[in-house]
């Protein structure tokens, strides 16, 4: 299955007190790179998100963003040591009774009472929203991958059709070159060793023979179709095969001297170059 490295997925949970939103975006990258926002996510959640993501995605830059809203409450922490010290100090002051101290008297004194805002994050609920977002992302990447695969198969079929067309014309082109060379030599007023001449003409003709290039082109297109049809398609392998295919078509275009057939070879190169651009988006 062909999967794209670009995709988007999101999910949301909302009630009267809680809001959870998660969105995941992925773009091309040579390796797997995961970033989470905000940066102060609970460590348990951050580890869980990275672990699950790395199991589902092999390559790409993954940007995971959360928006969390949970009810919070104030937690009061009393520094008993400081409070005892305050009471002892007051006892040594005349006209002030420590028994008359109230909460309002000491609440603003530094170091006596600390107030912390505590938010009760429901991690299981957040993990569920993340899981839904990841599924939506993977579905989106698979959909884009299917489009790329369809485009690839169209271009591969076109390349194979052109290669077979050139293959059918190869013998005719070879004979034409041979006859042309013999004709040119016959018009020269030279005394030549005909046996040696035949060998040289044959070598020149062989230099322009494209049978091997066409054979390798068909081999590489079959490799591409096999990889595209595999359970897990590798973008790196696709790119490597396309490089080899491009090299063969380049040689082909150099060897062909007939304008019509050279144009066919150039069109094959163009199709391969377009696939190489698309291959950068395959996981």
Secondary structure, DSSP 8 states (H G I E B T S, - for coil): ---BS-EEEEEEEE-SS-EEEEEEEEE--SSEEEEEESTT--HHHHHHHHHHHHHH-SSEEEEEEEEEE--EEEEEEE-HHHHHHHHHHHHTSTT--GGG--HHHHTTSTTTEEEEEEE---HHHHHHHHHHHHHHHHHHHHHHHHHHHHHHHHHHHHHHHHHHHHHHHHHHHHHHHHHHHHHHHHTS-----HHHHHHHHHHHHHHT--HHHHHHHHHHHHHHHHHHTSSS--HHHHHHHHHHHHHHHHHHHHH--SHHHHHHHHHHHHHHHHHHHHHTTB-
